[in-house]
Amino acid sequence: MPDQFIEKREITWGSRIKGALVGVLVGFALFIGSFHLLSWNEGRAIDRATTLSEAQKIMVMGDPAKIDAQNEGKLVYLSGLLDTAATLEDPTFKISEKALRLHRSVEMYQWEETHETRTTKTANGGESEETTYSYNKVWSKSSLPSNRFKVQTGHENPTSWPYQTQTFFASPVFIGPYSIEKDLASQLHNTTPYPLTEETYQRLDKNMRSQFQLVNLTYLMGDSQNPKIGDIRISFELLAPSTVSLLGKQTGALVGAYAMKKGSISLLEEGVVGPEMLIRHAEMENALITWGLRFLGFGMMWFGLYLFLRPLVVLGSFFPFLGDLLSFGASLIATIIALPASLVTIALAWLAVRPLLGGGLLGLAALLFLLGLFMRAKIKGAAPATNPFEPQSPTSPHKMS
């Protein structure tokens, strides 16, 4: 039988009105904040695009076998084996390996709370909420504070961990005679599991072996067949030396971030990747981030406008049909305003840099706004002209003379 707790709550029409009025303040903040987010995002996107465009013009090819003094202070492209002479050690678990990065991952068996809420309309504009809280045991890399659970009794999680997740970095790392800055090397994420074996297990001291057992390439503190809350599971990952391609500033024998007028550039990818493709991938990443923040900004603006109009929706919800109609109308109005306003904000940011793109977006915003007004007028024209709550006089089927 699932471990669940169900909470029911009745919300009166008056309480909904009060909540909607408070929501107006939240909506106003979201609406104003959306303009700041959209403006900042476009400025960030333009600066990044400018930096990448300039980088493509000024970069030079470097020799991974020797340092070229003529490239001093320039943005250089290198491709070769990213290696290190360092041996990374986890002194607690007696692991010692030559690697660029060694990561210890610690998980704890804990209670996890999830909840699902269903809302139904009641008479006189009220609502009934039924929230189901479910509790499951899971392995988690992060602490799940049980003091925030709805039902804490019987679902207590430990507040402290005997071991912590930790990452060890090699320094220095290099390509041939070039030393690579840590921030640049940290862009690599293609790690592989470190194979814990009986040999590595025997390296542990006697006290550690009494705490842990080797199960499925992990160290387990607890019963593998019947884990209990608070049990610990530990695994390791390695980032081994590998061939990489990078763009960065050459300063003597060091390669790192190259500062430019609109930002800095330091790109690194695994494998043999040409300089144009490195920049192309960075442009694609910039576009992905930009569009993600654009959708977020639009969502903030739309939701802010809807919250601003929600008191009218709640007022009308005293009559179920009217409440649904007003909710649809509020959503439509929020869309009619938010979509063009978002496009105008984006267009103004690009107008000075790319006039054709900025002007096109302004034109699209105007077209969408006019289309929205046309749709609203059509919907309004299709609605009955008479008051639906006013009694209608019977009409004779025969014409009166």
N, C-alpha and C positions, 0 to 999 in steps of 0.2 A: 504494500500500500504506500503511495507516495507521501512524503513528508511535506505537508502543506498546511497553510493557515489562510482562512478566508475572512476578509474584513469587508463589512457592508457599511455604506454611509449614504445618508439621505441629504441632498443639497436643495434647500428651498430656493424659490424664485428670488427672494430678497437677497439671499447669500450670493446667488449668481450675479445679481446686479452689482453688489459691492465688489465682487471679484473682478467684474468687467471694468468697473471704474478704475480700480487699481491697475488693471491691464493697460488702460490708456496711457499711463505714465511709462510703463514698460515698452509699449508700442512706440511712443514718441522717442524714447532712447534708442530703440532698435532702428527706427527710421533715420534718425540723425547719424547714428553710428554706421549705417550702411553706406552713406555717402563718403565718410572718412575711409572706410575699408576699401571701397571701390576706387577712390582717388589714389590712395596709397598703393594699392595693388597695381594700377596702371602705371604709376610712376616707377615702381619697382620693376615691372615688366619692360618698360621702355629703357630704363638704365641697363638692365641685363642684356637686352637685345643689342643695344649700342655697344656694350662692352664686348660681346661675342663677335659682332661685326668688325670692330676695330682689331680684335685679336687675330682674326683671319688674315688681315692685311699686314700685320707687323711681325707675325711669328716667323721663326727661322728654324731650320733643321739642325739638330745637334748630333754629335757623334757619341754613341753610348760607350765607345771604347777609350776615348780620350777627351780631355777638357780643351775646348777651343776658346782661347782668350778673346777672340774677336766677338764672341757671343756674350761677353760680360754685360750684365744688366739687361739683356734682351729676353723676350719671351721665346723659349726654346721648346722644341718637340723632341722627345726621347722615347725610344722603345727598346726594352731589354729585360733581363732577368732582375727582378726586385729581390734582393737577397739581404742577408744579415750574417754577421759573425757571432751575434749574441746567442746565448742559450737561456731560454726562459725557464723559470722555476716556480712551481707552486710548492712552497716549503711545507704547507700543512699536509698536502696529500702526496708529497715526495715525487712529483712529476717534473721531469727535466727534459726539454726538447728544444732543438734548434728550430725556431719558427718566428714569423713576423708578429704573431699575436697568439696568445693562449687565453682561452675564456673558460672560467668555471661557472657552470650554471647550477643553481640550487633551487629545488622545488620542495614545497611542503604540502602534505595532504591536509586539506582544510574544508570547512563548510563554505558553500557558496549560496548566496541568496539571489533569486530572480523573482520578478513579479510581473503580473499581467493584469491590466485594469479594463473592465468592460463598463461602459456607461449607457444607461437607457433613460429615456425621457419618461417623466411621470406627469400626473395631472397638474394643471395650474403653473406650467412653466418650470417645474422642478426637475431634478435629475437624481438617479439612483446609481451609485458607484459600487461595483463589486471588485475588489482587488484580491487576487490569489497570489500568496507568497509561497514559493517552492524552495526547498532546501536539499542540496545535493553535495556529496563529497567529491572533491576534484583535486588533482595535482595542479598547483599554481606557483608561478615564479615570483609573484608579488603577494604581499600580505593582504588578507581579506579581513578587515576589522569587524569582528562580530558584535562590537558594542553599537554598531549602526544598524544591526538587523532589527526587523520588526519583532521577531520572536528570538530573544537571546538565550533563554533557558534551553539547554539541551543542544545548543549550536555554538558553543564557545570555541573560539580559535586561539591558539597560543599567541601571545603578544611579543615574544622574542624568538629569534632564530639562533640555533647554535653555530651555524655557518652562514656566510654571506656570498652572494654572487660577486665575482671579481674578475677583472680582465688585466692581463699582463702584456705590456707592449715591448717590443724589441727596439733598441736604440744603440747605434744608428742603423738605418736601413739604407741601401744604396743600389744604384745601377752603375756597374763598372766603377769608375772613379768618382761618380757623383753621389753625394749624400742627399737623401730626400727628407723634407720636413715631415714631422709627425702628422700634421693636419692634412697634408696631401696623401700620405700613405693610409690614413684612416678611412679614405673613401672606398677601400677594398672591403667587401663583405662576404666573399665566397669562401666561407670556412667549411671544414670537414670535421665530422665527429672523430674524437681521439679514442682509439680502441683500448678501453680498459681490459686488461687481461689478468690472469692469475699471477703473472710475473709482477705487474704493477701493484696488484693487491698485496703481495708479499712484502713490498717495500714499505708499506704502512707499519707504524710501530704497533706494539702488542695492544695497547689501549684502543687505537683506532680500529684494529681488526676485530676487537670485541664489540665495537659499536656498529660496524658496517659489514654487509655481505655483498658479494659481487653477483649482480642479477642483470642479465640482458645488457651488458656493457655499461652498467651504471653501478654506483655505490649506493646501497639502500640501507637506511637506518630504520628498521622495523620488520614487519612480517610481510614477505612478498605475496603470500596467498590471502592474507586478511589485513591489509593496511589500516592503520588507525590514525585518527586526527593527531597531527603533530609529527608524523613520520617524515623523514627527509630522504630525498632522492637527488643524487649529484652526478652530473655528466660533464664532459669536457669537449671543447672544440679547438681546432688548430687552424691558423692561417699560414699555410706553408709558402716558401719562396716560389714565385711564379713570374711568368713573362707579363709585363704591363706596358702600357703606352700612356704618356703624360704630356701635359703642357704646363710650364711654370717658368718662373724667372730664375735665370742663372746668376748667382752671386758667388763668385769664386767657385768652390766645389759644391756649393749648396744650391738645390733647386726647391723653390717654394712658391708662394702666392705672388702674382704679378699685379701691382697696384696700378689702376687706370683712373681716368677722370670720373667715370660713372660707376666704379666698383673695382673688384679685383677678380682675377681668373686663376684657377688652379684646378686642372682637370686630370683625372686618372681613371683608367679602366683596365680590366684584366684582358690579356691577349694582345695580339698585334692589331691595333686600330689606327688608321691613318688620321692625320691632324684634322682634315676636313670633317671626317666622321665624328671625331671627338667633339668638335664644335657643334655639329649637327645634332648629336645626342643631347648636348647641353641646351640647345634651342628647343628641342622637343620637351625636355624636362621643364624648361621655363614656361612653355605653352601649357603644359599639363597643370602646373601650379597656378598659372594665371587664370585658366578656365575654372579650376576648382574654387578659387577665391571669388571669381565673378558670380558663380552660382550661389556661393555662400552669401555674397553681398545682396544679390537679388532676393534670395530667400529671407534675409533679415528685413529688407525693405517691404516685401510682400506681407510677412507676418506682422511687422510693426503696423502697417496700414490696417490689416485685418483686426488687430487688437484695438486700434483706435476706433474702428466702426462697430466693434463687438457689443457695446452697450445697447445699440439699436437692435441688434440680433436678439439679445437676451430679453429686451423689452417686448419684442414681437413674439417671443417664444411662449408667451402666455396662451397664444392661439397656435397650435402645432403647425398648421399649414403656413401661416404667416411667418413663423420663425424659420422654417425651411427656406421659404422664398427670400427672406431677408439675408439668410446665411449665404445663399447662392449669389445674391446681389452684392454683398460685401466682398466675397471672393472675386467676383468679376471686376468690381471697382478697384480693388487692390491690384489686380493684374493689369488693368488698363493704365493705372498710374505707375506701378513699379517697373514694368517692362520698359516703357519709353524712358522713364527717369534714369534707369540703370544704363541704358544705351547712350543717353545724353552725357552722363557722367563719364563713361568710357570714351565717348567721341571727343569730348573737350580735352581729355588728357592726350589724345593722339593727334589732335588738330594741328598743333605746332610742329610735330615731328613728321607725320604723314598726312598731309592735307586731304588727299583723296580718300584715304581710309576713314579719317575723322568726319569728313563731309558726308560720306556714304552712310556712316552710322547715324548721323543726325537726320538724314533723309529717311532712313529706315525707322527711326524713333517716331518721327512725325507721322509716317504712314501707319504704323502700328497704333498710335494714339487715335488717329482718325478712324481706323478700322474698329477700334474698341468702342468709340462713341457711336459708330453706325450700328454695331451689334447691340449696344445698350438701347438705342432708339428702337430697333426692330423688336427687341424683347418687350420694351415698354408699350409699343404699339400693338403687340399681340395680346396684351393683358386686357381683361374686361374693363370697360370704362366705368361701370357701375360699382358701387360699394358692395362687396360680397357679404357684408354684415347687415346691410339694410334690407328689410323685407320687400320683395318685389310684388307689384300689383298684378293680379291675374289679367291676362289678355284674352279677349274673346277670339275664337278662330274665325268669326264672321265679321266682315267690315261693317261698322255702324254707319248708318246713313244720317 
